[in-house]
Amino acid sequence: MAKDSVSEIDDDGLVQRLAEAKQELFNLRFQHVTGQLPASTRLGQTRKTIARINTELRAREIAAAEELAASKETK
């Protein structure tokens, strides 16, 4: 997943992608512990993807809260 594509996904899609990435990370960690993971670089990539998704979700949450506060001030 490219960095730019995270901002293009809607909220529900991001939540779904986050769940998929967390499941993938679990599976990768399991493979790593059992010695079945051929390349451990995928672990880092998946962690970074999860961080990007969490960052985008938080940024949207903050933006929504600011909009709500601004709309209350105008009333």
N, CA, C and O atoms as a Tripos MOL2 file, in Angstrom:
@<TRIPOS>MOLECULE
protein
  300   299    75     0     0
PROTEIN
NO_CHARGES

@<TRIPOS>ATOM
      1 N           0.8430   -1.1610    0.0000 N.3       1 MET1
      2 CA          0.0000    0.0000    0.0000 C.3       1 MET1
      3 C           0.8960    1.2340    0.0000 C.2       1 MET1
      4 O           1.7700    1.3850    0.8540 O.2       1 MET1
      5 N           0.6690    2.0930   -0.9510 N.am      2 ALA2
      6 CA          1.4600    3.3160   -1.0450 C.3       2 ALA2
      7 C           0.9980    4.3210    0.0000 C.2       2 ALA2
      8 O          -0.1380    4.2630    0.4720 O.2       2 ALA2
      9 N           1.8800    5.2360    0.3550 N.am      3 LYS3
     10 CA          1.5510    6.2380    1.3660 C.3       3 LYS3
     11 C           0.3720    7.0920    0.9330 C.2       3 LYS3
     12 O          -0.4940    7.4130    1.7480 O.2       3 LYS3
     13 N           0.3280    7.4620   -0.3340 N.am      4 ASP4
     14 CA         -0.7170    8.3480   -0.8260 C.3       4 ASP4
     15 C          -2.0820    7.6820   -0.8490 C.2       4 ASP4
     16 O          -3.0960    8.3610   -0.6910 O.2       4 ASP4
     17 N          -2.1330    6.3880   -1.0400 N.am      5 SER5
     18 CA         -3.4120    5.7180   -1.1730 C.3       5 SER5
     19 C          -4.1780    5.6350    0.1450 C.2       5 SER5
     20 O          -5.3920    5.4310    0.1310 O.2       5 SER5
     21 N          -3.5030    5.7880    1.2780 N.am      6 VAL6
     22 CA         -4.1850    5.7310    2.5750 C.3       6 VAL6
     23 C          -5.1590    6.8930    2.7010 C.2       6 VAL6
     24 O          -6.2570    6.7260    3.2330 O.2       6 VAL6
     25 N          -4.7750    8.0500    2.2250 N.am      7 SER7
     26 CA         -5.6430    9.2260    2.3450 C.3       7 SER7
     27 C          -6.8210    9.1770    1.3780 C.2       7 SER7
     28 O          -7.7810    9.9320    1.5360 O.2       7 SER7
     29 N          -6.7600    8.3150    0.3970 N.am      8 GLU8
     30 CA         -7.8290    8.2250   -0.5970 C.3       8 GLU8
     31 C          -8.9320    7.2430   -0.2000 C.2       8 GLU8
     32 O          -9.9880    7.2230   -0.8310 O.2       8 GLU8
     33 N          -8.7090    6.4380    0.8240 N.am      9 ILE9
     34 CA         -9.6790    5.4290    1.2500 C.3       9 ILE9
     35 C         -10.6570    6.0510    2.2350 C.2       9 ILE9
     36 O         -10.2700    6.8890    3.0500 O.2       9 ILE9
     37 N         -11.9220    5.6490    2.1670 N.am     10 ASP10
     38 CA        -12.9080    6.1680    3.1130 C.3      10 ASP10
     39 C         -12.6970    5.5470    4.4920 C.2      10 ASP10
     40 O         -11.9090    4.6150    4.6500 O.2      10 ASP10
     41 N         -13.4100    6.0770    5.4850 N.am     11 ASP11
     42 CA        -13.2070    5.6470    6.8760 C.3      11 ASP11
     43 C         -13.4470    4.1530    7.0710 C.2      11 ASP11
     44 O         -12.6510    3.4710    7.7160 O.2      11 ASP11
     45 N         -14.5430    3.6490    6.5120 N.am     12 ASP12
     46 CA        -14.8480    2.2260    6.6720 C.3      12 ASP12
     47 C         -13.7800    1.3590    6.0170 C.2      12 ASP12
     48 O         -13.4090    0.3120    6.5490 O.2      12 ASP12
     49 N         -13.2960    1.7910    4.8780 N.am     13 GLY13
     50 CA        -12.2410    1.0540    4.1900 C.3      13 GLY13
     51 C         -10.9530    1.0330    4.9980 C.2      13 GLY13
     52 O         -10.2460    0.0260    5.0340 O.2      13 GLY13
     53 N         -10.6540    2.1620    5.6520 N.am     14 LEU14
     54 CA         -9.4520    2.2240    6.4840 C.3      14 LEU14
     55 C          -9.5540    1.2960    7.6820 C.2      14 LEU14
     56 O          -8.5920    0.6110    8.0310 O.2      14 LEU14
     57 N         -10.7140    1.2750    8.3060 N.am     15 VAL15
     58 CA        -10.9020    0.3930    9.4600 C.3      15 VAL15
     59 C         -10.7680   -1.0640    9.0300 C.2      15 VAL15
     60 O         -10.1700   -1.8750    9.7370 O.2      15 VAL15
     61 N         -11.3240   -1.3860    7.8750 N.am     16 GLN16
     62 CA        -11.2230   -2.7530    7.3610 C.3      16 GLN16
     63 C          -9.7690   -3.0900    7.0190 C.2      16 GLN16
     64 O          -9.2900   -4.1800    7.3320 O.2      16 GLN16
     65 N          -9.0770   -2.1590    6.3810 N.am     17 ARG17
     66 CA         -7.6810   -2.3830    6.0240 C.3      17 ARG17
     67 C          -6.8070   -2.5160    7.2740 C.2      17 ARG17
     68 O          -5.8500   -3.2900    7.2870 O.2      17 ARG17
     69 N          -7.1380   -1.7640    8.3170 N.am     18 LEU18
     70 CA         -6.4110   -1.8680    9.5810 C.3      18 LEU18
     71 C          -6.5660   -3.2610   10.1830 C.2      18 LEU18
     72 O          -5.5940   -3.8580   10.6450 O.2      18 LEU18
     73 N          -7.7830   -3.7670   10.1740 N.am     19 ALA19
     74 CA         -8.0260   -5.1110   10.7070 C.3      19 ALA19
     75 C          -7.2550   -6.1570    9.9050 C.2      19 ALA19
     76 O          -6.6830   -7.0870   10.4740 O.2      19 ALA19
     77 N          -7.2410   -6.0000    8.5790 N.am     20 GLU20
     78 CA         -6.5080   -6.9470    7.7310 C.3      20 GLU20
     79 C          -5.0070   -6.8870    8.0030 C.2      20 GLU20
     80 O          -4.3370   -7.9180    8.0660 O.2      20 GLU20
     81 N          -4.4880   -5.6700    8.1630 N.am     21 ALA21
     82 CA         -3.0590   -5.5110    8.4100 C.3      21 ALA21
     83 C          -2.6740   -6.0900    9.7660 C.2      21 ALA21
     84 O          -1.6160   -6.7060    9.8960 O.2      21 ALA21
     85 N          -3.5160   -5.9020   10.7730 N.am     22 LYS22
     86 CA         -3.2300   -6.4720   12.0910 C.3      22 LYS22
     87 C          -3.2520   -7.9940   12.0420 C.2      22 LYS22
     88 O          -2.4350   -8.6480   12.6900 O.2      22 LYS22
     89 N          -4.1750   -8.5590   11.2820 N.am     23 GLN23
     90 CA         -4.2260  -10.0120   11.1250 C.3      23 GLN23
     91 C          -2.9790  -10.5080   10.3950 C.2      23 GLN23
     92 O          -2.3990  -11.5300   10.7600 O.2      23 GLN23
     93 N          -2.5780   -9.7740    9.3670 N.am     24 GLU24
     94 CA         -1.3730  -10.1400    8.6260 C.3      24 GLU24
     95 C          -0.1410  -10.0780    9.5330 C.2      24 GLU24
     96 O           0.7210  -10.9540    9.4680 O.2      24 GLU24
     97 N          -0.0580   -9.0510   10.3750 N.am     25 LEU25
     98 CA          1.0690   -8.9260   11.2940 C.3      25 LEU25
     99 C           1.0990  -10.0950   12.2710 C.2      25 LEU25
    100 O           2.1650  -10.6360   12.5650 O.2      25 LEU25
    101 N          -0.0670  -10.4830   12.7710 N.am     26 PHE26
    102 CA         -0.1410  -11.6400   13.6650 C.3      26 PHE26
    103 C           0.3990  -12.8820   12.9640 C.2      26 PHE26
    104 O           1.2000  -13.6250   13.5310 O.2      26 PHE26
    105 N          -0.0460  -13.1010   11.7300 N.am     27 ASN27
    106 CA          0.3990  -14.2820   10.9810 C.3      27 ASN27
    107 C           1.9020  -14.2380   10.7150 C.2      27 ASN27
    108 O           2.5850  -15.2580   10.8130 O.2      27 ASN27
    109 N           2.4120  -13.0550   10.3800 N.am     28 LEU28
    110 CA          3.8450  -12.9220   10.1240 C.3      28 LEU28
    111 C           4.6550  -13.1880   11.3880 C.2      28 LEU28
    112 O           5.6920  -13.8490   11.3350 O.2      28 LEU28
    113 N           4.1840  -12.6770   12.5220 N.am     29 ARG29
    114 CA          4.8920  -12.9310   13.7850 C.3      29 ARG29
    115 C           4.8890  -14.4190   14.1200 C.2      29 ARG29
    116 O           5.8860  -14.9580   14.6000 O.2      29 ARG29
    117 N           3.7790  -15.0640   13.8680 N.am     30 PHE30
    118 CA          3.6770  -16.5050   14.1230 C.3      30 PHE30
    119 C           4.6700  -17.2620   13.2340 C.2      30 PHE30
    120 O           5.3690  -18.1610   13.7030 O.2      30 PHE30
    121 N           4.7260  -16.8950   11.9590 N.am     31 GLN31
    122 CA          5.6630  -17.5390   11.0420 C.3      31 GLN31
    123 C           7.1010  -17.2740   11.4690 C.2      31 GLN31
    124 O           7.9560  -18.1550   11.3670 O.2      31 GLN31
    125 N           7.3670  -16.0630   11.9470 N.am     32 HIS32
    126 CA          8.7160  -15.7080   12.3700 C.3      32 HIS32
    127 C           9.1650  -16.5590   13.5630 C.2      32 HIS32
    128 O          10.2960  -17.0430   13.5990 O.2      32 HIS32
    129 N           8.2770  -16.7320   14.5230 N.am     33 VAL33
    130 CA          8.6080  -17.5080   15.7190 C.3      33 VAL33
    131 C           8.8340  -18.9750   15.3810 C.2      33 VAL33
    132 O           9.7090  -19.6230   15.9550 O.2      33 VAL33
    133 N           8.0500  -19.4920   14.4540 N.am     34 THR34
    134 CA          8.1810  -20.9070   14.0960 C.3      34 THR34
    135 C           9.2720  -21.1520   13.0560 C.2      34 THR34
    136 O           9.5290  -22.2960   12.6800 O.2      34 THR34
    137 N           9.9150  -20.0760   12.5920 N.am     35 GLY35
    138 CA         11.0020  -20.2350   11.6400 C.3      35 GLY35
    139 C          10.5570  -20.4360   10.2110 C.2      35 GLY35
    140 O          11.3430  -20.8980    9.3830 O.2      35 GLY35
    141 N           9.3240  -20.1050    9.9000 N.am     36 GLN36
    142 CA          8.7900  -20.3090    8.5580 C.3      36 GLN36
    143 C           8.7530  -19.0300    7.7280 C.2      36 GLN36
    144 O           8.3200  -19.0620    6.5760 O.2      36 GLN36
    145 N           9.1950  -17.9160    8.2830 N.am     37 LEU37
    146 CA          9.1500  -16.6390    7.5740 C.3      37 LEU37
    147 C          10.4280  -16.4780    6.7590 C.2      37 LEU37
    148 O          11.5150  -16.3830    7.3280 O.2      37 LEU37
    149 N          10.3070  -16.4460    5.4220 N.am     38 PRO38
    150 CA         11.5080  -16.3570    4.5940 C.3      38 PRO38
    151 C          12.1930  -14.9890    4.6490 C.2      38 PRO38
    152 O          13.4210  -14.9130    4.6020 O.2      38 PRO38
    153 N          11.4060  -13.9030    4.7490 N.am     39 ALA39
    154 CA         11.9850  -12.5570    4.7680 C.3      39 ALA39
    155 C          11.3470  -11.7510    5.8920 C.2      39 ALA39
    156 O          10.1480  -11.4770    5.8540 O.2      39 ALA39
    157 N          12.1260  -11.3770    6.8750 N.am     40 SER40
    158 CA         11.5760  -10.6660    8.0210 C.3      40 SER40
    159 C          11.3030   -9.1930    7.7290 C.2      40 SER40
    160 O          10.7360   -8.5030    8.5760 O.2      40 SER40
    161 N          11.6820   -8.7000    6.5710 N.am     41 THR41
    162 CA         11.4160   -7.2990    6.2250 C.3      41 THR41
    163 C           9.9220   -7.0240    6.1130 C.2      41 THR41
    164 O           9.4830   -5.8880    6.2940 O.2      41 THR41
    165 N           9.1530   -8.0450    5.8180 N.am     42 ARG42
    166 CA          7.6970   -7.8810    5.6960 C.3      42 ARG42
    167 C           7.0900   -7.4710    7.0390 C.2      42 ARG42
    168 O           6.0760   -6.7740    7.0650 O.2      42 ARG42
    169 N           7.6860   -7.8880    8.1430 N.am     43 LEU43
    170 CA          7.2020   -7.4900    9.4680 C.3      43 LEU43
    171 C           7.2470   -5.9710    9.6230 C.2      43 LEU43
    172 O           6.2660   -5.3570   10.0440 O.2      43 LEU43
    173 N           8.3660   -5.3780    9.2890 N.am     44 GLY44
    174 CA          8.5190   -3.9310    9.4020 C.3      44 GLY44
    175 C           7.5900   -3.1760    8.4760 C.2      44 GLY44
    176 O           7.0350   -2.1440    8.8540 O.2      44 GLY44
    177 N           7.4170   -3.6850    7.2630 N.am     45 GLN45
    178 CA          6.5240   -3.0440    6.3050 C.3      45 GLN45
    179 C           5.0890   -3.0440    6.8070 C.2      45 GLN45
    180 O           4.3690   -2.0560    6.6700 O.2      45 GLN45
    181 N           4.6870   -4.1580    7.3870 N.am     46 THR46
    182 CA          3.3180   -4.2720    7.8920 C.3      46 THR46
    183 C           3.1100   -3.3630    9.0940 C.2      46 THR46
    184 O           2.0580   -2.7350    9.2160 O.2      46 THR46
    185 N           4.0940   -3.2810    9.9820 N.am     47 ARG47
    186 CA          3.9850   -2.3640   11.1250 C.3      47 ARG47
    187 C           3.8650   -0.9230   10.6570 C.2      47 ARG47
    188 O           3.0820   -0.1550   11.2150 O.2      47 ARG47
    189 N           4.6210   -0.5500    9.6510 N.am     48 LYS48
    190 CA          4.5570    0.8140    9.1210 C.3      48 LYS48
    191 C           3.2090    1.0900    8.4640 C.2      48 LYS48
    192 O           2.6780    2.1960    8.5750 O.2      48 LYS48
    193 N           2.6590    0.1010    7.7880 N.am     49 THR49
    194 CA          1.3390    0.2620    7.1830 C.3      49 THR49
    195 C           0.2910    0.5010    8.2600 C.2      49 THR49
    196 O          -0.5740    1.3650    8.1100 O.2      49 THR49
    197 N           0.3680   -0.2660    9.3500 N.am     50 ILE50
    198 CA         -0.5640   -0.0860   10.4660 C.3      50 ILE50
    199 C          -0.4130    1.3120   11.0510 C.2      50 ILE50
    200 O          -1.4100    1.9640   11.3650 O.2      50 ILE50
    201 N           0.8110    1.7720   11.1980 N.am     51 ALA51
    202 CA          1.0540    3.1180   11.7380 C.3      51 ALA51
    203 C           0.4840    4.1910   10.8100 C.2      51 ALA51
    204 O          -0.1060    5.1640   11.2800 O.2      51 ALA51
    205 N           0.6530    4.0230    9.5120 N.am     52 ARG52
    206 CA          0.1010    4.9970    8.5560 C.3      52 ARG52
    207 C          -1.4170    5.0570    8.6360 C.2      52 ARG52
    208 O          -2.0040    6.1390    8.6100 O.2      52 ARG52
    209 N          -2.0430    3.9050    8.7320 N.am     53 ILE53
    210 CA         -3.5040    3.8630    8.8090 C.3      53 ILE53
    211 C          -3.9730    4.5040   10.1040 C.2      53 ILE53
    212 O          -4.9180    5.2940   10.0950 O.2      53 ILE53
    213 N          -3.3280    4.1760   11.2200 N.am     54 ASN54
    214 CA         -3.7020    4.7850   12.5040 C.3      54 ASN54
    215 C          -3.5190    6.2930   12.4820 C.2      54 ASN54
    216 O          -4.3360    7.0270   13.0380 O.2      54 ASN54
    217 N          -2.4550    6.7610   11.8460 N.am     55 THR55
    218 CA         -2.1920    8.1980   11.7490 C.3      55 THR55
    219 C          -3.2890    8.8830   10.9480 C.2      55 THR55
    220 O          -3.7800    9.9400   11.3450 O.2      55 THR55
    221 N          -3.6720    8.2950    9.8350 N.am     56 GLU56
    222 CA         -4.7250    8.8850    9.0040 C.3      56 GLU56
    223 C          -6.0680    8.8870    9.7320 C.2      56 GLU56
    224 O          -6.8060    9.8690    9.6650 O.2      56 GLU56
    225 N          -6.3830    7.8090   10.4180 N.am     57 LEU57
    226 CA         -7.6400    7.7610   11.1770 C.3      57 LEU57
    227 C          -7.6570    8.8250   12.2700 C.2      57 LEU57
    228 O          -8.6810    9.4750   12.4840 O.2      57 LEU57
    229 N          -6.5460    9.0070   12.9530 N.am     58 ARG58
    230 CA         -6.4700   10.0160   14.0140 C.3      58 ARG58
    231 C          -6.5770   11.4330   13.4450 C.2      58 ARG58
    232 O          -7.2300   12.2940   14.0340 O.2      58 ARG58
    233 N          -5.9410   11.6670   12.3090 N.am     59 ALA59
    234 CA         -6.0210   12.9810   11.6680 C.3      59 ALA59
    235 C          -7.4640   13.2930   11.2790 C.2      59 ALA59
    236 O          -7.9190   14.4270   11.4300 O.2      59 ALA59
    237 N          -8.1720   12.3050   10.7850 N.am     60 ARG60
    238 CA         -9.5820   12.5090   10.4270 C.3      60 ARG60
    239 C         -10.4380   12.7480   11.6640 C.2      60 ARG60
    240 O         -11.3690   13.5520   11.6350 O.2      60 ARG60
    241 N         -10.1220   12.0510   12.7450 N.am     61 GLU61
    242 CA        -10.8490   12.2350   14.0020 C.3      61 GLU61
    243 C         -10.6560   13.6560   14.5290 C.2      61 GLU61
    244 O         -11.6070   14.2900   14.9840 O.2      61 GLU61
    245 N          -9.4410   14.1410   14.4640 N.am     62 ILE62
    246 CA         -9.1460   15.4980   14.9290 C.3      62 ILE62
    247 C          -9.8490   16.5230   14.0480 C.2      62 ILE62
    248 O         -10.4160   17.4910   14.5560 O.2      62 ILE62
    249 N          -9.8170   16.3200   12.7380 N.am     63 ALA63
    250 CA        -10.4820   17.2450   11.8110 C.3      63 ALA63
    251 C         -11.9820   17.2850   12.0680 C.2      63 ALA63
    252 O         -12.5880   18.3550   12.0260 O.2      63 ALA63
    253 N         -12.5800   16.1430   12.3290 N.am     64 ALA64
    254 CA        -14.0190   16.0960   12.5980 C.3      64 ALA64
    255 C         -14.3480   16.8160   13.9010 C.2      64 ALA64
    256 O         -15.3610   17.5110   13.9850 O.2      64 ALA64
    257 N         -13.5060   16.6570   14.9110 N.am     65 ALA65
    258 CA        -13.7250   17.3250   16.1950 C.3      65 ALA65
    259 C         -13.5880   18.8370   16.0440 C.2      65 ALA65
    260 O         -14.3500   19.5920   16.6480 O.2      65 ALA65
    261 N         -12.6330   19.2770   15.2510 N.am     66 GLU66
    262 CA        -12.4520   20.7110   15.0180 C.3      66 GLU66
    263 C         -13.6370   21.3020   14.2700 C.2      66 GLU66
    264 O         -14.0780   22.4100   14.5760 O.2      66 GLU66
    265 N         -14.1570   20.5650   13.2850 N.am     67 GLU67
    266 CA        -15.3340   21.0280   12.5560 C.3      67 GLU67
    267 C         -16.5350   21.1450   13.4820 C.2      67 GLU67
    268 O         -17.3040   22.1030   13.3980 O.2      67 GLU67
    269 N         -16.6890   20.1740   14.3540 N.am     68 LEU68
    270 CA        -17.8000   20.2000   15.3040 C.3      68 LEU68
    271 C         -17.6800   21.3850   16.2510 C.2      68 LEU68
    272 O         -18.6680   22.0600   16.5390 O.2      68 LEU68
    273 N         -16.4730   21.6340   16.7320 N.am     69 ALA69
    274 CA        -16.2500   22.7690   17.6350 C.3      69 ALA69
    275 C         -16.4920   24.0910   16.9150 C.2      69 ALA69
    276 O         -17.0550   25.0190   17.4950 O.2      69 ALA69
    277 N         -16.0750   24.1800   15.6700 N.am     70 ALA70
    278 CA        -16.2860   25.4040   14.9020 C.3      70 ALA70
    279 C         -17.7660   25.6350   14.6310 C.2      70 ALA70
    280 O         -18.2320   26.7740   14.6520 O.2      70 ALA70
    281 N         -18.5030   24.5640   14.3780 N.am     71 SER71
    282 CA        -19.9290   24.7250   14.1140 C.3      71 SER71
    283 C         -20.6870   25.1170   15.3810 C.2      71 SER71
    284 O         -21.6960   25.8180   15.3020 O.2      71 SER71
    285 N         -20.2220   24.6780   16.5350 N.am     72 LYS72
    286 CA        -20.8560   25.0630   17.7990 C.3      72 LYS72
    287 C         -20.5780   26.5250   18.1380 C.2      72 LYS72
    288 O         -21.4170   27.1980   18.7360 O.2      72 LYS72
    289 N         -19.3900   27.0170   17.7510 N.am     73 GLU73
    290 CA        -19.0370   28.3960   18.0200 C.3      73 GLU73
    291 C         -19.8780   29.3690   17.2040 C.2      73 GLU73
    292 O         -20.1740   30.4710   17.6660 O.2      73 GLU73
    293 N         -20.2610   28.9760   16.0090 N.am     74 THR74
    294 CA        -21.0210   29.8590   15.1410 C.3      74 THR74
    295 C         -22.4980   29.9180   15.5350 C.2      74 THR74
    296 O         -23.2160   30.8200   15.1030 O.2      74 THR74
    297 N         -22.9450   28.9910   16.3300 N.am     75 LYS75
    298 CA        -24.3570   28.9610   16.7190 C.3      75 LYS75
    299 C         -24.6530   29.8790   17.8590 C.2      75 LYS75
    300 O         -25.7980   29.9650   18.3010 O.2      75 LYS75
@<TRIPOS>BOND
     1     1     2 1
     2     2     3 1
     3     3     4 2
     4     3     5 am
     5     5     6 1
     6     6     7 1
     7     7     8 2
     8     7     9 am
     9     9    10 1
    10    10    11 1
    11    11    12 2
    12    11    13 am
    13    13    14 1
    14    14    15 1
    15    15    16 2
    16    15    17 am
    17    17    18 1
    18    18    19 1
    19    19    20 2
    20    19    21 am
    21    21    22 1
    22    22    23 1
    23    23    24 2
    24    23    25 am
    25    25    26 1
    26    26    27 1
    27    27    28 2
    28    27    29 am
    29    29    30 1
    30    30    31 1
    31    31    32 2
    32    31    33 am
    33    33    34 1
    34    34    35 1
    35    35    36 2
    36    35    37 am
    37    37    38 1
    38    38    39 1
    39    39    40 2
    40    39    41 am
    41    41    42 1
    42    42    43 1
    43    43    44 2
    44    43    45 am
    45    45    46 1
    46    46    47 1
    47    47    48 2
    48    47    49 am
    49    49    50 1
    50    50    51 1
    51    51    52 2
    52    51    53 am
    53    53    54 1
    54    54    55 1
    55    55    56 2
    56    55    57 am
    57    57    58 1
    58    58    59 1
    59    59    60 2
    60    59    61 am
    61    61    62 1
    62    62    63 1
    63    63    64 2
    64    63    65 am
    65    65    66 1
    66    66    67 1
    67    67    68 2
    68    67    69 am
    69    69    70 1
    70    70    71 1
    71    71    72 2
    72    71    73 am
    73    73    74 1
    74    74    75 1
    75    75    76 2
    76    75    77 am
    77    77    78 1
    78    78    79 1
    79    79    80 2
    80    79    81 am
    81    81    82 1
    82    82    83 1
    83    83    84 2
    84    83    85 am
    85    85    86 1
    86    86    87 1
    87    87    88 2
    88    87    89 am
    89    89    90 1
    90    90    91 1
    91    91    92 2
    92    91    93 am
    93    93    94 1
    94    94    95 1
    95    95    96 2
    96    95    97 am
    97    97    98 1
    98    98    99 1
    99    99   100 2
   100    99   101 am
   101   101   102 1
   102   102   103 1
   103   103   104 2
   104   103   105 am
   105   105   106 1
   106   106   107 1
   107   107   108 2
   108   107   109 am
   109   109   110 1
   110   110   111 1
   111   111   112 2
   112   111   113 am
   113   113   114 1
   114   114   115 1
   115   115   116 2
   116   115   117 am
   117   117   118 1
   118   118   119 1
   119   119   120 2
   120   119   121 am
   121   121   122 1
   122   122   123 1
   123   123   124 2
   124   123   125 am
   125   125   126 1
   126   126   127 1
   127   127   128 2
   128   127   129 am
   129   129   130 1
   130   130   131 1
   131   131   132 2
   132   131   133 am
   133   133   134 1
   134   134   135 1
   135   135   136 2
   136   135   137 am
   137   137   138 1
   138   138   139 1
   139   139   140 2
   140   139   141 am
   141   141   142 1
   142   142   143 1
   143   143   144 2
   144   143   145 am
   145   145   146 1
   146   146   147 1
   147   147   148 2
   148   147   149 am
   149   149   150 1
   150   150   151 1
   151   151   152 2
   152   151   153 am
   153   153   154 1
   154   154   155 1
   155   155   156 2
   156   155   157 am
   157   157   158 1
   158   158   159 1
   159   159   160 2
   160   159   161 am
   161   161   162 1
   162   162   163 1
   163   163   164 2
   164   163   165 am
   165   165   166 1
   166   166   167 1
   167   167   168 2
   168   167   169 am
   169   169   170 1
   170   170   171 1
   171   171   172 2
   172   171   173 am
   173   173   174 1
   174   174   175 1
   175   175   176 2
   176   175   177 am
   177   177   178 1
   178   178   179 1
   179   179   180 2
   180   179   181 am
   181   181   182 1
   182   182   183 1
   183   183   184 2
   184   183   185 am
   185   185   186 1
   186   186   187 1
   187   187   188 2
   188   187   189 am
   189   189   190 1
   190   190   191 1
   191   191   192 2
   192   191   193 am
   193   193   194 1
   194   194   195 1
   195   195   196 2
   196   195   197 am
   197   197   198 1
   198   198   199 1
   199   199   200 2
   200   199   201 am
   201   201   202 1
   202   202   203 1
   203   203   204 2
   204   203   205 am
   205   205   206 1
   206   206   207 1
   207   207   208 2
   208   207   209 am
   209   209   210 1
   210   210   211 1
   211   211   212 2
   212   211   213 am
   213   213   214 1
   214   214   215 1
   215   215   216 2
   216   215   217 am
   217   217   218 1
   218   218   219 1
   219   219   220 2
   220   219   221 am
   221   221   222 1
   222   222   223 1
   223   223   224 2
   224   223   225 am
   225   225   226 1
   226   226   227 1
   227   227   228 2
   228   227   229 am
   229   229   230 1
   230   230   231 1
   231   231   232 2
   232   231   233 am
   233   233   234 1
   234   234   235 1
   235   235   236 2
   236   235   237 am
   237   237   238 1
   238   238   239 1
   239   239   240 2
   240   239   241 am
   241   241   242 1
   242   242   243 1
   243   243   244 2
   244   243   245 am
   245   245   246 1
   246   246   247 1
   247   247   248 2
   248   247   249 am
   249   249   250 1
   250   250   251 1
   251   251   252 2
   252   251   253 am
   253   253   254 1
   254   254   255 1
   255   255   256 2
   256   255   257 am
   257   257   258 1
   258   258   259 1
   259   259   260 2
   260   259   261 am
   261   261   262 1
   262   262   263 1
   263   263   264 2
   264   263   265 am
   265   265   266 1
   266   266   267 1
   267   267   268 2
   268   267   269 am
   269   269   270 1
   270   270   271 1
   271   271   272 2
   272   271   273 am
   273   273   274 1
   274   274   275 1
   275   275   276 2
   276   275   277 am
   277   277   278 1
   278   278   279 1
   279   279   280 2
   280   279   281 am
   281   281   282 1
   282   282   283 1
   283   283   284 2
   284   283   285 am
   285   285   286 1
   286   286   287 1
   287   287   288 2
   288   287   289 am
   289   289   290 1
   290   290   291 1
   291   291   292 2
   292   291   293 am
   293   293   294 1
   294   294   295 1
   295   295   296 2
   296   295   297 am
   297   297   298 1
   298   298   299 1
   299   299   300 2
@<TRIPOS>SUBSTRUCTURE
     1 MET1         2 RESIDUE 1 A MET
     2 ALA2         6 RESIDUE 1 A ALA
     3 LYS3        10 RESIDUE 1 A LYS
     4 ASP4        14 RESIDUE 1 A ASP
     5 SER5        18 RESIDUE 1 A SER
     6 VAL6        22 RESIDUE 1 A VAL
     7 SER7        26 RESIDUE 1 A SER
     8 GLU8        30 RESIDUE 1 A GLU
     9 ILE9        34 RESIDUE 1 A ILE
    10 ASP10       38 RESIDUE 1 A ASP
    11 ASP11       42 RESIDUE 1 A ASP
    12 ASP12       46 RESIDUE 1 A ASP
    13 GLY13       50 RESIDUE 1 A GLY
    14 LEU14       54 RESIDUE 1 A LEU
    15 VAL15       58 RESIDUE 1 A VAL
    16 GLN16       62 RESIDUE 1 A GLN
    17 ARG17       66 RESIDUE 1 A ARG
    18 LEU18       70 RESIDUE 1 A LEU
    19 ALA19       74 RESIDUE 1 A ALA
    20 GLU20       78 RESIDUE 1 A GLU
    21 ALA21       82 RESIDUE 1 A ALA
    22 LYS22       86 RESIDUE 1 A LYS
    23 GLN23       90 RESIDUE 1 A GLN
    24 GLU24       94 RESIDUE 1 A GLU
    25 LEU25       98 RESIDUE 1 A LEU
    26 PHE26      102 RESIDUE 1 A PHE
    27 ASN27      106 RESIDUE 1 A ASN
    28 LEU28      110 RESIDUE 1 A LEU
    29 ARG29      114 RESIDUE 1 A ARG
    30 PHE30      118 RESIDUE 1 A PHE
    31 GLN31      122 RESIDUE 1 A GLN
    32 HIS32      126 RESIDUE 1 A HIS
    33 VAL33      130 RESIDUE 1 A VAL
    34 THR34      134 RESIDUE 1 A THR
    35 GLY35      138 RESIDUE 1 A GLY
    36 GLN36      142 RESIDUE 1 A GLN
    37 LEU37      146 RESIDUE 1 A LEU
    38 PRO38      150 RESIDUE 1 A PRO
    39 ALA39      154 RESIDUE 1 A ALA
    40 SER40      158 RESIDUE 1 A SER
    41 THR41      162 RESIDUE 1 A THR
    42 ARG42      166 RESIDUE 1 A ARG
    43 LEU43      170 RESIDUE 1 A LEU
    44 GLY44      174 RESIDUE 1 A GLY
    45 GLN45      178 RESIDUE 1 A GLN
    46 THR46      182 RESIDUE 1 A THR
    47 ARG47      186 RESIDUE 1 A ARG
    48 LYS48      190 RESIDUE 1 A LYS
    49 THR49      194 RESIDUE 1 A THR
    50 ILE50      198 RESIDUE 1 A ILE
    51 ALA51      202 RESIDUE 1 A ALA
    52 ARG52      206 RESIDUE 1 A ARG
    53 ILE53      210 RESIDUE 1 A ILE
    54 ASN54      214 RESIDUE 1 A ASN
    55 THR55      218 RESIDUE 1 A THR
    56 GLU56      222 RESIDUE 1 A GLU
    57 LEU57      226 RESIDUE 1 A LEU
    58 ARG58      230 RESIDUE 1 A ARG
    59 ALA59      234 RESIDUE 1 A ALA
    60 ARG60      238 RESIDUE 1 A ARG
    61 GLU61      242 RESIDUE 1 A GLU
    62 ILE62      246 RESIDUE 1 A ILE
    63 ALA63      250 RESIDUE 1 A ALA
    64 ALA64      254 RESIDUE 1 A ALA
    65 ALA65      258 RESIDUE 1 A ALA
    66 GLU66      262 RESIDUE 1 A GLU
    67 GLU67      266 RESIDUE 1 A GLU
    68 LEU68      270 RESIDUE 1 A LEU
    69 ALA69      274 RESIDUE 1 A ALA
    70 ALA70      278 RESIDUE 1 A ALA
    71 SER71      282 RESIDUE 1 A SER
    72 LYS72      286 RESIDUE 1 A LYS
    73 GLU73      290 RESIDUE 1 A GLU
    74 THR74      294 RESIDUE 1 A THR
    75 LYS75      298 RESIDUE 1 A LYS
